[in-house]
Amino acid sequence: MKTFAALLQRDITVLIRDLPEFVVRIAMQPFLFVFVFGYVLPNAGQVQPSYANLLLPGILAASMMMAGVQGTAIPLSQDFGAIKEIEDRLMAPIRISMVVLEKIVMGTLQSWIAGGLVFPIAWIIMRNNLSVHVQSFITLFVLLFLVGIASAATGITLGTSISPFKIPLMFATIIIPMIFLGAAYYPWHALGNVAWLQKVILINPMVYAAEGFRSVLTPKVEHIRQLYVILGLLAAITVLSGIGLRGFVKRAYS
Amino acid sequence: MEKPVIQIESLTKVYSLDSHRRVDAVKGISFSVKQGEIFGLLGPNGAGKTTTIGMLTTRVRVTSGDGFIAGISIRDEVAVKRLIAVVPQQNNLDRSLTVRENLIFHAKYFGVPKQEREQKADELLEMMGLKQRQDDYVRAFSGGMAQRLMIARSLMHEPKILFLDEATTGLDPQSRRLLWDKVNELNAGGQTIFLTTHYMDEADELCHCIAIMDHGKILAMDTPGNLKKMVPGGNRIELELKDVSDALIDGLQKLDRAGEVNRRDEPDKVVLSIHGDQTMMAGIMRVAQQAQADVLGVKLHQVTLEDLFIHLTGRRLRD
């Protein structure tokens, strides 16, 4: 356990050191999105003010997902593909699977920080147009917990399967589509007229994150049932952690 | 007889590239390394050295056979990792941390208590000549400094065995020499060191025992001195002359211990090659004087591990 704690301490030390950069990276995009779609356009009469209610849960989910994925996938990809920095931690007296677990914990932590950062920003900017009623704090915390882990598990899977030279491509082909096709900027039920897409995107863990937050923050908006949301997130965590762990072990040994 | 600290028994590694092709990287090797020894695995690139060290350090999965580090099977990864340290060829320092933090965090991973790790870090930074740089980030480090820091890092948890995997490859001669000094210094303090190299001079200079490896097999293993004795002919002296008389050849052949005298004609000189070492120099010069030979030069050719490798494989080490 001492070793696990030391690994975690190393990552937290580095995170705190890079905190300003981390905050800008995590918060800039959601800030701009909320500012334009939740403040500027509604005030300009281009977007209905009630759009803010749709946007808040979606932005929360998207930011958490991005933070968790970026926080794990990019360093891992670089570590295994090029700089080999992780070698020293792989040689630490601990099982390799525990090194993976530490990475998931760290990604989850970053995802939570992102959530904790973006939520108040979005709230403040859009407060005049929001009608948020937290239905159940317990459910909210369960969802925050699960979304954080799901994002880190997604990151581990991507990070161990993508070479560092393909990171820009990963953004273009996986992360951006995940966000845009993740029911962040529209509720999943609104896709009823594009039924095939509505079904296809159910493989995207983002959908469950966004719909889950909708169910607890803005329950008036039609959303996927909480039970299915939680099952979806649990399935994503199980499958992606499994693939990620296998990928990690495969990269760690030769 | 000291108890071996590394014991390898029929260790084998097969890589499956796909369902049809496989590479036998290490083919059932067995040997042991004594406590306090500098042991070298010498061979060309692709001989299987790094795969062997990879298996001993738990990072390459063993196909068959077994290895024991201080009596513990290398399949018991966590227990083995506690006993060893590895300095790789490639810089794998933590670029997000300072020089000192690289050492401190490494020690933390191994559960070294605070006071001990701070003291150890001071000692090692001093020893490796990095004290002045301790608060710098390692991003801008040169190859030699990085290598020294990696050695310092590896010693933070006082490993029973230090593995150096081609640790001097790519270093300038000065940094290499400095690293050799450090290796000797550590060994003088009782540190067992297992290294791989494809530099025969490095193996010759540093190692107490050398295993010569090629195509996944150990071809020979002994002290550098004994290994060189395996080369037929051994050391020889080459006498370069303007011309050669029968009297000279007769005289040389009669010299103690001298075997056959070989003659090689070159455009502007004749070279006579006589088996023997520096102790025969005086006798040879005396014979040459008596025969009134016009000596252009004398060269002593000492057998190198390279000669042994050529003798064993018919190839040069660095083909």
Interface residues (C-beta under 8 A of the other chain):
Chain A: K2 T3 A6 L7 Q9 R10 T13 V14 R17 D18 I83 K84 E85 I86 E87 D88 R89 L90 M91 A92 P93 I94 R95 I96 A252 Y253 S254
Chain B: G54 T57 R59 V60 R61 E77 V78 A79 K81 R82 A85 V86 P88 Q90 N91 N92 L93 D94 R95 S96 L97 E101 F105 H106 K108 Y109 F110 G111 R153
